[in-house]
Amino acid sequence: MSDFDERTVGCLRVRIDRTLCVGFGDCVSASPNAFTLDESDVAIFVQPESVEREELLRACASCPVDALTVWDEKGNQLVP
């Protein structure tokens, strides 16, 4: 598996850095429909397109180790 997992969700580009994720699960608590932890306790996508934009942004921003990064359609980094 790659060190990065990336999805386009609406007009957002969301990236999980698997090398930074340590499995706190704050993103899962904030949006269980968008994220879960795999068998290694690393965040993975579930269905991020099924949640509202603000919920997805809050979930990504909740990561204490900045393993989740979000950019808008213009390439501006929104999170962290």
C-alpha positions in Angstrom: 0.0 0.0 0.0 1.2 3.5 -0.8 2.3 6.0 1.9 -0.5 8.3 0.6 -4.2 7.8 -0.2 -5.9 10.6 -2.0 -9.5 11.3 -3.0 -11.3 14.0 -4.8 -14.5 14.8 -2.9 -16.6 17.4 -4.7 -14.1 20.2 -5.3 -11.8 19.2 -2.5 -8.7 17.0 -2.7 -8.2 15.1 0.5 -5.0 13.2 1.3 -4.2 10.7 4.1 -0.5 10.5 4.9 -0.2 6.9 6.2 3.4 7.6 7.4 2.1 10.3 9.8 -1.2 8.7 11.0 -0.8 7.0 14.4 -4.4 6.0 14.9 -5.8 8.4 17.4 -9.1 8.1 15.5 -10.2 11.7 16.0 -11.2 11.8 12.3 -13.3 8.7 12.7 -15.0 10.2 15.8 -15.7 13.4 13.9 -17.0 11.7 10.7 -17.4 7.9 10.8 -18.9 7.9 7.4 -15.8 9.4 5.9 -13.0 7.6 7.8 -12.3 4.5 9.7 -9.1 2.8 11.0 -7.7 -0.2 9.2 -6.2 -3.3 10.8 -3.0 -1.3 11.4 -4.9 1.5 13.1 -4.2 3.9 10.2 -7.0 6.1 8.8 -8.6 5.0 5.5 -11.4 6.4 3.5 -14.9 5.0 3.9 -17.3 7.2 1.9 -16.1 10.8 2.3 -18.3 11.9 -0.6 -21.4 11.0 1.6 -20.7 13.7 4.2 -21.2 17.5 4.1 -18.1 19.6 3.2 -17.9 21.2 6.6 -18.1 17.9 8.4 -15.3 16.5 6.2 -13.2 19.6 6.8 -13.8 19.4 10.6 -12.8 15.7 10.6 -9.6 16.4 8.7 -8.7 19.4 10.9 -9.2 17.2 14.0 -6.1 15.1 13.3 -3.6 15.9 16.0 -0.6 14.9 13.9 -1.7 16.6 10.6 -1.9 13.3 8.7 -4.9 14.7 6.7 -4.5 17.5 4.2 -7.2 19.2 2.2 -6.9 21.5 -0.8 -9.6 23.4 -2.6 -10.2 23.5 -6.3 -7.7 26.3 -6.8 -5.0 24.4 -5.0 -5.2 26.4 -1.8 -4.4 24.3 1.3 -7.4 24.4 3.7 -6.2 21.8 6.3 -4.0 21.8 8.2 
